[in-house]
């Protein structure tokens, strides 16, 4: 099936002006040789002049046509293919891929352009998939607490309920609303970080004091599970960052450690200063993670251990990753199934 010409194209493969220029170049390039040839046959100069001139015009015409064909086949055709593929992408088809033109495995600028185009469409496909998953996951995460709120709000209207039952139903509604609020707050924070609409305000402060305060904020939670919180190896270290952003990092790490650590377990927090770096490690004795979970632990909505899915929304560590990247820090995770997990963050500190 012949492709329909794009209505935006208003110029031909080779214009009349270009054809004429190529014709003249070939004509004058060959004329010197033919003038020498004619001088060798001075006796037949007039006849020879006509023959040579005719031949010269024919060769020039054929040469200009060959250049035009070459340009169309080896330049315009791949460019037209790329243009058609790009148009499909603008229409929302990210599955389009362009095959290689060269058969010798070498690369010219056209081949590099094709390679980069294919990489671009692969990335767009991934982004589109993530976008779809994001919408689905957000809808699911919001629907769950809304269903709880609707169900218990309907049940609490029953006049036969006791005061204790009403209190429990009310508590469940409050917890569901808190979860939904936390989800929406995290989505907004993540969106601002990704769009770089959040501008960190750096100021010097004591990182060790911040870590201790964050641990104390979760005292009720780790106290309920009788978790031993170890923080003896926290050195005095000053840093120059946005304290609110780093507080978000430590809160997520600590809450995750508490969530995945069984009762009577242990969580250890260390802060060491090495040269001009502050190294924070948060280690738990929880269920740990396999290699696949570790590889995706910072992805949005990813929850490797579904048994704890009701305790979070899978956005916390995605936020942590964005924050660490934003402030120029480094982060790593080490984990083994049934052996616990250690998150380590490396930051610049004040000498």
N, C-alpha and C positions, 0 to 999 in steps of 0.2 A: 504493500500500500504506500503510495507516494505521500510524503509528509507535506502538509500545508505550509506554504511560506508565511513567515511571520510578517504581519502587516506593518510592523515597525521598521523593517528593513527597506531602506530607500536607495541603497547604493549596490551596484553589481560587484561581482567578485573582482573584476579588473575593469576599471573605467576606460573610456575612450582616450582620455588624456594619458593614462598610464600605458595603454597599448601603444599609442603614438610615440611616447618617450622611449619605450623598449625597442620599437621598430627603428627609430633613428639611431639608437646606440648600436644595434646590430649592423645597420646599414653603413655607418661611418667606420665601424670596427673592421668591416670587410672591404671597404672601398680602397684603402691603401694597397692591399694585396692585388686587387684587380687593376688598379692604375699601373702598377709595375708589370703586370701580365700583358696589358695592352701595349706598353712601350716596346715590348719584345717583338711585337707584330705590327710595326708601324705602317707596313704596307696595307694592312687590312684594318687600319685603326677605326674607320667609320663603322664597318660591319661588326667588328669585334666589340666596339663600344655599345652597340645596341644589344648584342647577345649578353655581354657582361652586365649591362645595366638591368636587363630583364632578369638575369640570374640573380643579381644582387637584390633586386626587389622581392623576388620569390623567396630567397633564403631569409631575408629580413622578416617577411610576412610569416613564413613558417616558424621562424625562431620566436617571434612575438607571441604567436598562437601557442607554441609549446610552453613558453614561460607562463602564459595565462592558465593553461591546463595544469601545469605543475603546481602553480599557486593554489588552484582550486582543489586539487586532489590532496596535496600534502600539507596545506595550511588551512584553507577555508573549510574543508570537510570536517576535520577534527574540531575546529572552533565552532562550527555549526552544531555538531553533536553535543559539545559542552554547553552551548547556549540553550539547546532544546532541553538538556538535562536540568540546567539551572532554572528554566521556566517551570519544569515539573516540580522542582523543590519549592518554588514560590507558591505553587498551587497546593502544597501540603504533602506531596509524595516524597518521603525521605528514603524510600527503598531503592531509588534509582542509583545505578552504578555504571561507570563508563569503562569499557574494556580498553586494554592497551593497544596502541596502534603499531608500535615497533615490534618486530619479531626477533630482533638481535639482542634483546635484554638490556640494551643501552637506553640512556635517558637524555632527551633534549628538554627544552623548556615546555613543550606541549605535553610530554610524558609526565613531567613534574607537576604541571597544572592538573592533569587528570588524576594523579596520585593524591594531591592535596584535596581535590574536589571529592574524591571517594572517602577520604578520611573525614572531611567535613560532614558528609551525609551520614556516615556511621555515627558521628558524635550527635548529630541532630536526631537520629533514630533513638539513641540512648536517652537523650534529653526528653524526647517525646514520651518514651516509655516511663521515665521517672515522673514526668508531669502527670501522666494518666494514673500511675500508682499512687502518686501524692494525693490526687483528688479522691480516689477510691478510699485510701487510708484515712484521710481527714474526715470524709463522710462517715466512715465506719466508727472512727473514734468519737465523733460528736454524737452520732446516733445512739451509741451505747449508754452514755450518761443521761441523755434526753429520755430514753426509754425508761430508765430507772426512776428519773424524776417524775415522769408522767404516771408511771405505775403506782409509785408510793404516794404521790399527791392525790391520786384517785382513791387509794385505799384509806388514806388518813381522814377522809370525809365520812367514813363509817362511824355512826354514833355509838356503835356497840364496842368500839375499841377502848381499852383501858388507857390510863394516863401513861403507863410505862410503854405500852405499844406505840402510842402516838409519839412519845419522846424518841423511841428507836427509829420509827419511820421518818421523823423529822431529821434525825441525825444522818440517816442514809441519804436523804434528799440534799442536805448540806454537803456531804462528802462528794456526791455525784456532781453537784454544781461547782465545787472546788476543782474537781478533776477537769471539767470542761473549761473552766476559767484558765487553769494552768496550761491546757492544750492550746487555747487561743493565744495566750500570752507568749508561749514558746514559738508558735508559728509566726507571730508578728515580729518577735526578736530575730528569728532566723531570717525572715524576709528582709529586715533592715540591714542585717549583717551582709547578706548576699548582694543586696543592691548598693552596699556601701553608703547607706543613709545614716549610719551610726558613726559618729566621730569620737573616738576615744579621747578622754581628757587625762593625760598622764600626770602623776604627782608622786613624789617620794613617800613611801610608807613602809612600816615593818611587816614583812611577809609572814614572819613567825607568829605575830599577834593575830593576823587575819586568819591563819590556819586554826589557831586555838579557838577563836570565836566561832568559826564555822562548825567545828566539832561540837562545841557546846550547844549550838542551835539545834543539833540533832540528838541531844542527850536523851530526850524522852523516847525516841525511836530505838536507839541502841540499848537503852536501859530496859525496855520491854522484852527484848530478845536476850537479855543478859550477855550482851557482847562486850568483850574486854577491849577497850580502846587504848592503844599504846601510842603515846606521843612523847616519849622521853628523849628521842633523838631528833629534836627540833632545834637547830641552831638559830642564833640571831642574824637575820639577813634583811637588808633593806633593798627595795626595788623601786623602779620608777615606771609605773603602769597605771592604767585605769583600774582602780580597786574594785569597782562594781563589776567589771567584766571578769576579773580573776575570781571574784567571789562566786560568780555563776559557775566557773570551772570547778572550784573546790566543792561547792554544794552538790553538783551533779555527781562527782566522783564519790563523795562520801555517802550520798543517798543510795547510789548504786551498790556500793560496798555493803551497806546495811541490808539492802533488799535481797542480795544474793548470798548473804552469810547466814548460816543456820544459827539456831540458839546456842549459846555458850561458845560461840566462835570468837575470832580475834581479828581486829582491824588495826594495822600499824601505819602510822603516818610519820614520815621522816623528811627533814629539810636540811640539806647540806650545802655548804658553799665550797665550790671548787674553782679556783682562779677567779674569774669574773662572772661565774655562772651560779645560779641558784637551782638546785635539783630537788624537786618534790616528788616523793613516791608515796602512793596510797595502795597498800597491800591488804588483801582479805584472805580468809581461809574458807571461802565459799565454794560453790559448785564448779567454778571455772568454766572455760569455754574450749570448744574444739577449734581446729584451724579455720574451718569455714566461717564460724561465728566471729572469730577474731578479724577475719578479712573484711567483714561487713558491719562490724560493731559500731562504726561511726556513720553508717548510712541512716537516712531518715526512716523512721517507723520500723526499723529492723529490730526484732526481738528474738534472739536465738533461743532463749528459754521461755517458752510460752506459758509455763506454769506461773510465771510472775507477771504476765501481761497486764493484769488488772491493776498493777502497782505503778504503771508508768505509761507513757504514750510513745516511746521510741524516738523522741526528739532531743532528749537531753544531751547525749553524746554527739549528736550532729551539731548542736549549738557549741559544745566544747571545741570541736574541731575547727569551726569557723572562728571562734575567739582566738585560739592559739595561732591560727594562720594570720589573723588580722594583726596581732601584736608582734608577730615575727618569732614566736617561740617554737620549740620542738617537743614532740610528744611521741611516746611509744607505749605499747601494751604487751605484756607477757602473761600467758595464761595456759593452764593445763586442766583437763577435766578432773574434777574432784580434788584438785590441788590448789585452787584459789587463783586470783588474778592480781596483777600489779600494774597500775598505771603510773607512768613516769613523765614528768614535765620538766623541761629545761628552759630557764629564763635568764636574761641578763640581770645582773645585780649591781648595786652601787658599791664601788670599791671601798 
